[in-house]
Amino acid sequence: MEREQAIQINDQLVIAHEAMKKARIAIAELGKQERLELDGPLYDLLLELEWQVMLPLYEQFRDLMKLELHEELPPPTSEVE
């Protein structure tokens, strides 16, 4: 992959990542049942995006990494809440 392609891909990945984080914030305002149904799968999807797609890109093009991955993601809604 060439650098210009990596930049274009990264730009879209960052947009998707931010959108999913905003969706998690919106989900946090739902009732308990909806949070349980939606937040866990979205959290898993975010982790997959980070670890399976973004991280390999950043390993090749380290200077493109502008986000702190995984560390900033709060865990999914649990049943004990």
N, C-alpha and C positions, 0 to 999 in steps of 0.2 A: 504494500500500500504506500502510496506517495503521501507526502506531508499535507498537501492541499486536500486530498481526500480525507485524511485523518481529521483535519480541522473541520471540514463540513460535517462529518459523522459526529464528531465531538459536540459541535454546536447543537445538533438535533438531540443527542443523548442528554445533554444538560437540560434542554427544554423539557424533555420527557421526564427526567428525574425530578425537576422542580414541580412539574404538574402533578406527579404522583404524590409528592410530599404535601402539596396543597390539598389534594384529595383526602389524604389521611387526616389533615386538620379538620376538614369538613365532616369526615366520618366520625371524628371524636365528639361531635356535637349531636350525633344521632342517639337513639335509644340503645339500651344495652344489647338487645338481640341483633339489631342491625350492625352495631359495632363488631360484635362477635363474628357475624357472617362476612363482613366486608374488610375489616382491618387486617386480619391475619393473612388472607390471600394477597392483599395489596402489599403488605410488608414483605412477604416472600418474593413477590414480583420485583420489588425494589432491590432486594438483596441479589436476586438473579441478574438484574440489569447491572448492578455495580460489579459483582464478582465475575460474571460470565462474559460481559461485553465491555464495560468501561475499564476495568482493571487491565485486561490484556492490551487494550488500546494505549493506556497510560504506561504500561511496561515498555512499549515500543516508542512512545512519544511522551516522555515524562513531563516536559514543559507544558503540556496541554492540561494537566490535572489542576483544576482550579477549585474543585470541591473536596471537602473532607468526606470520604466515603464511610460507610457503615457506622462510624463512631457517632455521627450526628442523628442517626435514626433511633427514635424511641421504640422500645419493643411494642409488639402488637397488643391490642386490648386483651386482657385476660378475663376469665370467667369469674374471678374473685372480686372484681370491681363492683 
